[in-house]
Amino acid sequence: MQEFDTSRRTALKVLALLGVGATGGAGATVGDDNHDGDDAEDDQHDDGEPDPAELFVAFLEPQDGVESNARGAAAVQARQGALKFAVGVSNLENTMMGHIHENEALGPVAVWLYDFATQAERLEEGQFTGLLDVGTITDEVIAEGRAPDAESETVDDLLGKIDAGDAYVNIHTEAHPGGEIAGQLVPFDPSMMLPPVDGGNVTPPNESKDESDDDY
């Protein structure tokens, strides 16, 4: 349950960075305490509430064979011909890079999520908890960062992969260069924010854990 609570807090804050609430509708945009927030200032939508059907999330957990306390969440939303994204992590050590991969967690790189500004590797030394990166994916960004064997050449191509369930977020570290935490991008469902209880049911919203703390 503690691992779920950590992932849920991270997911809620990542959604907030995209101006999306826990129900998939419009929410307040928050600032970036850890990295340059230049890309975040225009994340609030300009033409009505975001369409929940165009919002996708990935809960990032240790990959098979990886022992790690790190967790994370990523959110991607189609908006005005581009893809807005945010990635948050907790207890991740010596992060080197993060991507959206096609078809599987170690498939061809469609786009770099970290370091997004350079579309290249950048070491975040030591243990890190917080917003890893945020930005707007365009056709130009994909052209700069994609692997030659990736099928996605445009935003529409990548959105098609995401829609089909063929896109994965993978965060790579020095200890695990093949990826430490990863997860499939799936359509957002508000029930994802509710903790499971015995019998596979969920805790009603008015009985859920207080989330007033600021930890991811």
FENGIMO-V25963 format. One record per pair of residues at least 6 apart in sequence whose ideal C-beta (glycine too) atoms are under 6 Angstrom apart, sorted by the first residue. I is the first residue (numbers start at 1). J is the second residue. D is the distance in whole Angstrom. If there is no record, write none. Layout:
i=I j=J d=D
i=I j=J d=D
//
This chain:
i=4 j=195 d=5
i=6 j=71 d=5
i=6 j=90 d=5
i=7 j=59 d=5
i=7 j=71 d=5
i=8 j=193 d=6
i=9 j=211 d=6
i=9 j=216 d=6
i=10 j=72 d=6
i=10 j=73 d=4
i=10 j=88 d=4
i=10 j=90 d=6
i=10 j=216 d=5
i=11 j=73 d=4
i=12 j=22 d=6
i=13 j=88 d=6
i=14 j=73 d=5
i=14 j=75 d=5
i=14 j=86 d=5
i=14 j=88 d=5
i=15 j=75 d=5
i=16 j=27 d=6
i=16 j=30 d=5
i=17 j=86 d=4
i=17 j=134 d=6
i=18 j=43 d=5
i=18 j=75 d=6
i=18 j=77 d=5
i=18 j=84 d=5
i=18 j=86 d=6
i=19 j=27 d=6
i=19 j=29 d=4
i=19 j=43 d=5
i=19 j=44 d=4
i=19 j=45 d=6
i=20 j=27 d=5
i=20 j=50 d=6
i=21 j=27 d=3
i=22 j=193 d=5
i=23 j=190 d=5
i=24 j=52 d=3
i=24 j=55 d=6
i=24 j=188 d=5
i=25 j=49 d=5
i=26 j=49 d=4
i=29 j=43 d=6
i=29 j=44 d=5
i=31 j=37 d=6
i=32 j=40 d=5
i=32 j=131 d=5
i=34 j=130 d=4
i=34 j=131 d=5
i=39 j=134 d=5
i=39 j=135 d=4
i=40 j=134 d=5
i=43 j=84 d=6
i=50 j=77 d=6
i=54 j=77 d=6
i=54 j=78 d=4
i=55 j=77 d=5
i=55 j=188 d=4
i=56 j=76 d=5
i=56 j=162 d=5
i=56 j=185 d=4
i=56 j=187 d=6
i=57 j=75 d=5
i=57 j=188 d=5
i=58 j=74 d=5
i=58 j=169 d=4
i=58 j=183 d=4
i=58 j=184 d=6
i=58 j=185 d=5
i=59 j=73 d=6
i=59 j=183 d=5
i=60 j=72 d=4
i=60 j=181 d=4
i=60 j=183 d=5
i=61 j=181 d=6
i=62 j=68 d=4
i=62 j=181 d=6
i=63 j=179 d=5
i=63 j=182 d=5
i=66 j=176 d=6
i=66 j=180 d=6
i=68 j=180 d=5
i=69 j=91 d=5
i=70 j=91 d=5
i=70 j=92 d=4
i=70 j=180 d=6
i=70 j=181 d=5
i=71 j=90 d=5
i=72 j=89 d=4
i=72 j=181 d=5
i=73 j=88 d=6
i=74 j=87 d=4
i=74 j=169 d=4
i=75 j=86 d=6
i=76 j=83 d=5
i=76 j=85 d=5
i=77 j=84 d=5
i=78 j=159 d=6
i=82 j=136 d=5
i=82 j=138 d=5
i=82 j=155 d=6
i=83 j=137 d=4
i=83 j=155 d=6
i=84 j=136 d=6
i=86 j=134 d=4
i=87 j=113 d=5
i=87 j=132 d=5
i=87 j=133 d=5
i=88 j=131 d=5
i=88 j=216 d=6
i=89 j=132 d=5
i=90 j=129 d=5
i=90 j=216 d=4
i=92 j=128 d=5
i=93 j=127 d=5
i=94 j=173 d=5
i=94 j=174 d=4
i=95 j=124 d=4
i=95 j=128 d=6
i=95 j=173 d=5
i=96 j=121 d=5
i=96 j=123 d=6
i=96 j=172 d=5
i=96 j=173 d=6
i=97 j=114 d=6
i=97 j=121 d=5
i=97 j=172 d=5
i=98 j=113 d=4
i=98 j=114 d=4
i=98 j=171 d=4
i=99 j=109 d=5
i=99 j=112 d=6
i=99 j=170 d=6
i=100 j=110 d=5
i=100 j=111 d=5
i=100 j=167 d=5
i=100 j=169 d=6
i=101 j=107 d=4
i=101 j=109 d=6
i=101 j=168 d=5
i=101 j=170 d=5
i=102 j=108 d=5
i=102 j=110 d=5
i=102 j=150 d=6
i=102 j=161 d=6
i=103 j=166 d=5
i=105 j=168 d=5
i=105 j=170 d=5
i=105 j=179 d=6
i=105 j=182 d=4
i=108 j=147 d=5
i=108 j=149 d=5
i=108 j=150 d=4
i=109 j=147 d=4
i=110 j=146 d=6
i=110 j=150 d=5
i=110 j=152 d=4
i=110 j=158 d=5
i=111 j=137 d=6
i=111 j=142 d=5
i=111 j=145 d=5
i=112 j=119 d=4
i=112 j=145 d=4
i=113 j=133 d=6
i=114 j=132 d=5
i=114 j=133 d=4
i=115 j=122 d=4
i=116 j=133 d=5
i=116 j=135 d=4
i=119 j=144 d=5
i=119 j=145 d=4
i=129 j=216 d=5
i=139 j=154 d=5
i=139 j=155 d=6
i=152 j=158 d=4
i=152 j=161 d=6
i=161 j=167 d=5
i=162 j=185 d=5
i=167 j=185 d=5
i=168 j=182 d=6
i=168 j=184 d=5
i=169 j=183 d=6
i=170 j=179 d=4
i=170 j=182 d=4
i=171 j=181 d=5
i=172 j=179 d=5
i=173 j=180 d=5
i=194 j=202 d=4
i=194 j=203 d=6
i=195 j=203 d=5
i=197 j=203 d=6
//
